[in-house]
Amino acid sequence: MDVADGHLSNWRIQEAYFPDYTPVLDLLYPLSHVYQAAEAVAVDVDDCWRLCKPWIAWIWQGRLEVLIAAPD
């Protein structure tokens, strides 16, 4: 298993040198990004968490296509 953040160069290294390993994204990496995005547009902390909760669930479930298409 190879654990990395979302930087493209990490995945290229994994593909080149560890092709038999299962790549795994560090969960805190995308969660911190969706929290920062919610924080940037939210009017207060409650609004931030209202935005974040479905995004976090979609990341956990691997439903990135839903997250990317989300209007909020």
N, CA, C and O of each residue as an XYZ file, in Angstrom:
288
protein
N       0.841     -1.170      0.000
C       0.000      0.000      0.000
C       0.886      1.233      0.000
O       1.920      1.270      0.667
N       0.473      2.232     -0.750
C       1.195      3.491     -0.857
C       0.236      4.608     -0.461
O      -0.782      4.804     -1.125
N       0.536      5.336      0.597
C      -0.316      6.429      1.062
C       0.315      7.748      0.652
O       1.501      7.979      0.889
N      -0.487      8.620      0.030
C       0.039      9.898     -0.440
C      -1.057     10.950     -0.407
O      -2.241     10.650     -0.257
N      -0.613     12.202     -0.554
C      -1.601     13.262     -0.708
C      -1.989     13.308     -2.189
O      -1.629     12.408     -2.947
N      -2.700     14.320     -2.597
C      -3.214     14.357     -3.954
C      -2.272     14.894     -5.013
O      -2.686     15.073     -6.159
N      -1.029     15.157     -4.673
C      -0.101     15.729     -5.653
C       0.192     14.722     -6.754
O       0.523     13.568     -6.483
N       0.069     15.168     -7.994
C       0.233     14.298     -9.148
C       1.594     13.600     -9.190
O       1.682     12.447     -9.613
N       2.641     14.278     -8.763
C       3.971     13.650     -8.818
C       4.054     12.418     -7.911
O       4.773     11.470     -8.226
N       3.337     12.423     -6.806
C       3.334     11.248     -5.924
C       2.738     10.034     -6.624
O       3.233      8.916     -6.483
N       1.665     10.268     -7.384
C       1.029      9.148     -8.076
C       1.898      8.657     -9.237
O       1.892      7.468     -9.557
N       2.630      9.551     -9.856
C       3.538      9.137    -10.933
C       4.672      8.268    -10.378
O       5.067      7.280    -10.998
N       5.184      8.643     -9.213
C       6.224      7.834     -8.564
C       5.664      6.462     -8.216
O       6.321      5.442     -8.425
N       4.455      6.444     -7.687
C       3.814      5.178     -7.327
C       3.667      4.288     -8.558
O       3.991      3.101     -8.516
N       3.179      4.865     -9.650
C       2.991      4.086    -10.876
C       4.317      3.578    -11.436
O       4.394      2.451    -11.926
N       5.363      4.408    -11.366
C       6.651      4.038    -11.946
C       7.418      3.016    -11.109
O       8.004      2.082    -11.656
N       7.417      3.189     -9.787
C       8.277      2.376     -8.939
C       7.540      1.330     -8.101
O       8.144      0.359     -7.645
N       6.240      1.529     -7.900
C       5.473      0.611     -7.060
C       4.154      0.237     -7.725
O       3.097      0.403     -7.116
N       4.187     -0.264     -8.959
C       2.946     -0.520     -9.690
C       2.060     -1.595     -9.064
O       0.857     -1.634     -9.322
N       2.642     -2.459     -8.254
C       1.853     -3.518     -7.631
C       1.225     -3.079     -6.309
O       0.415     -3.807     -5.735
N       1.591     -1.905     -5.828
C       1.024     -1.386     -4.584
C      -0.359     -0.806     -4.853
O      -0.645     -0.354     -5.961
N      -1.194     -0.819     -3.856
C      -2.508     -0.193     -3.946
C      -2.374      1.249     -3.475
O      -2.049      1.485     -2.311
N      -2.621      2.229     -4.364
C      -2.502      3.617     -3.939
C      -3.693      4.024     -3.068
O      -4.836      3.669     -3.354
N      -3.408      4.769     -2.009
C      -4.432      5.221     -1.079
C      -4.234      6.704     -0.836
O      -3.129      7.151     -0.531
N      -5.315      7.466     -0.973
C      -5.252      8.895     -0.710
C      -5.395      9.140      0.782
O      -6.303      8.603      1.416
N      -4.522      9.931      1.337
C      -4.610     10.337      2.739
C      -5.921     11.102      2.908
O      -6.092     12.161      2.304
N      -6.836     10.596      3.705
C      -8.172     11.173      3.843
C      -8.156     12.605      4.361
O      -9.009     13.405      3.976
N      -7.223     12.939      5.209
C      -7.182     14.294      5.754
C      -6.873     15.333      4.680
O      -7.251     16.497      4.816
N      -6.206     14.930      3.641
C      -5.858     15.867      2.568
C      -7.108     16.437      1.889
O      -7.273     17.657      1.872
N      -7.993     15.606      1.332
C      -9.177     16.194      0.698
C     -10.143     16.817      1.707
O     -10.819     17.796      1.390
N     -10.212     16.265      2.907
C     -11.110     16.846      3.916
C     -10.694     18.258      4.283
O     -11.543     19.132      4.458
N      -9.396     18.487      4.400
C      -8.942     19.835      4.743
C      -9.248     20.812      3.612
O      -9.521     21.986      3.863
N      -9.203     20.341      2.385
C      -9.499     21.215      1.253
C     -10.987     21.562      1.167
O     -11.331     22.712      0.896
N     -11.864     20.598      1.392
C     -13.291     20.933      1.339
C     -13.676     21.817      2.521
O     -14.558     22.667      2.394
N     -13.031     21.629      3.661
C     -13.317     22.506      4.792
C     -12.881     23.940      4.465
O     -13.613     24.890      4.745
N     -11.708     24.095      3.882
C     -11.235     25.429      3.513
C     -12.154     26.075      2.475
O     -12.398     27.281      2.525
N     -12.656     25.284      1.547
C     -13.580     25.821      0.543
C     -14.878     26.278      1.198
O     -15.395     27.348      0.876
N     -15.402     25.474      2.109
C     -16.632     25.850      2.815
C     -16.401     27.082      3.675
O     -17.243     27.979      3.726
N     -15.277     27.123      4.338
C     -14.948     28.263      5.193
C     -14.855     29.557      4.380
O     -15.203     30.629      4.874
N     -14.391     29.456      3.153
C     -14.225     30.638      2.302
C     -15.553     31.244      1.877
O     -15.639     32.453      1.659
N     -16.583     30.427      1.758
C     -17.872     30.937      1.283
C     -18.947     31.005      2.354
O     -19.994     31.616      2.135
N     -18.713     30.396      3.500
C     -19.726     30.359      4.562
C     -19.840     31.703      5.268
O     -18.882     32.471      5.359
N     -21.037     31.956      5.760
C     -21.256     33.207      6.493
C     -20.897     33.076      7.969
O     -20.613     34.070      8.636
N     -20.913     31.832      8.480
C     -20.537     31.584      9.874
C     -20.164     30.107     10.031
O     -20.186     29.350      9.061
N     -19.828     29.710     11.242
C     -19.374     28.331     11.495
C     -20.477     27.319     11.190
O     -20.206     26.267     10.612
N     -21.703     27.624     11.567
C     -22.807     26.695     11.292
C     -23.004     26.494      9.790
O     -23.240     25.375      9.334
N     -22.908     27.562      9.037
C     -23.031     27.472      7.589
C     -21.876     26.670      6.998
O     -22.068     25.901      6.055
N     -20.688     26.846      7.547
C     -19.513     26.095      7.099
C     -19.751     24.600      7.249
O     -19.507     23.834      6.317
N     -20.228     24.181      8.418
C     -20.472     22.760      8.641
C     -21.649     22.252      7.828
O     -21.652     21.091      7.419
N     -22.656     23.096      7.581
C     -23.780     22.697      6.732
C     -23.268     22.354      5.328
O     -23.689     21.365      4.729
N     -22.366     23.174      4.820
C     -21.776     22.908      3.510
C     -20.869     21.683      3.532
O     -20.905     20.853      2.623
N     -20.067     21.581      4.567
C     -19.032     20.546      4.656
C     -19.574     19.126      4.828
O     -19.031     18.184      4.253
N     -20.619     18.971      5.598
C     -21.075     17.622      5.948
C     -21.363     16.736      4.741
O     -20.883     15.603      4.709
N     -22.122     17.194      3.748
C     -22.316     16.294      2.603
C     -21.028     16.077      1.807
O     -20.790     14.985      1.291
N     -20.196     17.119      1.711
C     -18.935     16.973      0.976
C     -18.057     15.913      1.611
O     -17.477     15.079      0.915
N     -17.957     15.942      2.940
C     -17.154     14.950      3.665
C     -17.712     13.546      3.446
O     -16.959     12.597      3.227
N     -19.039     13.425      3.508
C     -19.674     12.111      3.295
C     -19.369     11.594      1.896
O     -19.065     10.413      1.724
N     -19.447     12.464      0.898
C     -19.183     12.033     -0.476
C     -17.733     11.596     -0.650
O     -17.458     10.631     -1.361
N     -16.811     12.295     -0.010
C     -15.402     11.884     -0.076
C     -15.236     10.516      0.568
O     -14.600      9.632     -0.005
N     -15.796     10.338      1.739
C     -15.705      9.065      2.458
C     -16.274      7.921      1.627
O     -15.738      6.813      1.632
N     -17.357      8.195      0.917
C     -18.028      7.170      0.108
C     -17.379      6.987     -1.264
O     -17.763      6.089     -2.014
N     -16.403      7.827     -1.595
C     -15.754      7.725     -2.892
C     -16.600      8.279     -4.027
O     -16.375      7.943     -5.189
N     -17.566      9.122     -3.703
C     -18.495      9.675     -4.697
C     -17.994     11.050     -5.168
O     -18.687     12.058     -5.030
N     -16.816     11.065     -5.708
C     -16.197     12.325     -6.121
C     -16.941     13.009     -7.252
O     -16.932     14.236     -7.348
N     -17.587     12.228     -8.112
C     -18.342     12.827     -9.205
C     -19.500     13.673     -8.665
O     -19.847     14.698     -9.251
N     -20.094     13.244     -7.551
C     -21.173     14.009     -6.913
C     -20.608     15.278     -6.297
O     -21.205     16.347     -6.417
N     -19.474     15.166     -5.646
C     -18.825     16.322     -5.025
C     -18.462     17.371     -6.081
O     -18.717     18.559     -5.888
N     -17.884     16.942     -7.166
C     -17.463     17.865     -8.222
C     -18.665     18.571     -8.848
O     -18.578     19.743     -9.212
N     -19.780     17.861     -8.973
C     -20.976     18.418     -9.600
C     -21.849     19.221     -8.643
O     -22.812     19.851     -9.079
N     -21.534     19.212     -7.347
C     -22.368     19.897     -6.350
C     -22.441     21.385     -6.617
O     -21.419     22.031     -6.852
N     -23.667     21.942     -6.582
C     -23.818     23.375     -6.851
C     -23.347     24.275     -5.701
O     -22.963     25.422     -5.928
N     -23.378     23.761     -4.485
C     -22.983     24.580     -3.311
C     -21.499     24.537     -3.098
O     -20.991     25.160     -2.166
